[in-house]
Amino acid sequence: MITRLIGNERDDEARAILVKYHANGDSNHPLVKLEMAEMVESLRKEGMLTWRNFFDLRVLFKSRSRRYRMMLNVSFSWFGQFSGNNIASYYLPYLLENVGVADTNTKLLLNIIYAITGWIPAMAGARCHDIIGRRKMLLGCTVGMAVCLAIAAGTAAGYINTGSRSSSSASIAFIYLFGSVFAFAFTSMQPVYPGEVMSNDMRGKGMGVSQLTSGLAGFVNTFAAPVALKNIRYWFYVFFVFWDLFEFAFIYFFYVETKGRTLEELDEVFEAPNPRKASTTPIALRRQLPVGQIDEEEPKHETVV
């Protein structure tokens, strides 16, 4: 919104928004001048989109930094639908039958409880994005999911082999815990991270690709999961244990940390030789410079059409 105002020479309106929400009403705060300068520079490099650009997908892949951004966008969108979460949510009745829960009313009640236990951690996770950081949340989440699924698989095997009710109860408990761990990081971050890693001129098309990727992952789950649950049962959990560990490694080596950075500051991160490393180094204290160290004159820019 602010970049569009600047691109259409409505600087005063853009500045008023920054003053209100980023500087607590202080129109002379150096942060306002810094962010205005960053946005003007970003628009100078990228320009404003026109109708001619709507179907031009080259903007997503035309440089190394943009391909890196798309790698994060697509991988996160796939991980968000293919980490074992859809199996637990869509096919919970199958999972319950595998550990001896056959009563329809009981399965319905457990489905309702599962939805609630996902909603609460997702709300908590949304609050923690800028406290813990995206990378730490995702890394901790993927390890936690792998552990929960490993224990769920082991206890499900114990029930199948021995008929132990305690094994059945433990398996159900860890399926629920898995859902809570997933919701804390992935559910709360799905509307945020794919858009954050896109530049201004990539964001619309990039989010379209994100939705397409999520749909493809859901398509695979819809057709593969029932067959797998019927034929290999708890071994399907084991598959996702190793897949979630792969996600952990991928996130560790490639994902950038966006906590505490503006979208314009992320442009510098993605232009670095190693974006992941650049994102995990301390943020430059540019925002804390005294007013005198920031140019008093507002940045000038040409009209962008």
Order of alpha helices (4+ residues) and beta strands (2+ residues): alpha-alpha-alpha-alpha-alpha-alpha-alpha-alpha-alpha-alpha-alpha-alpha-alpha-alpha
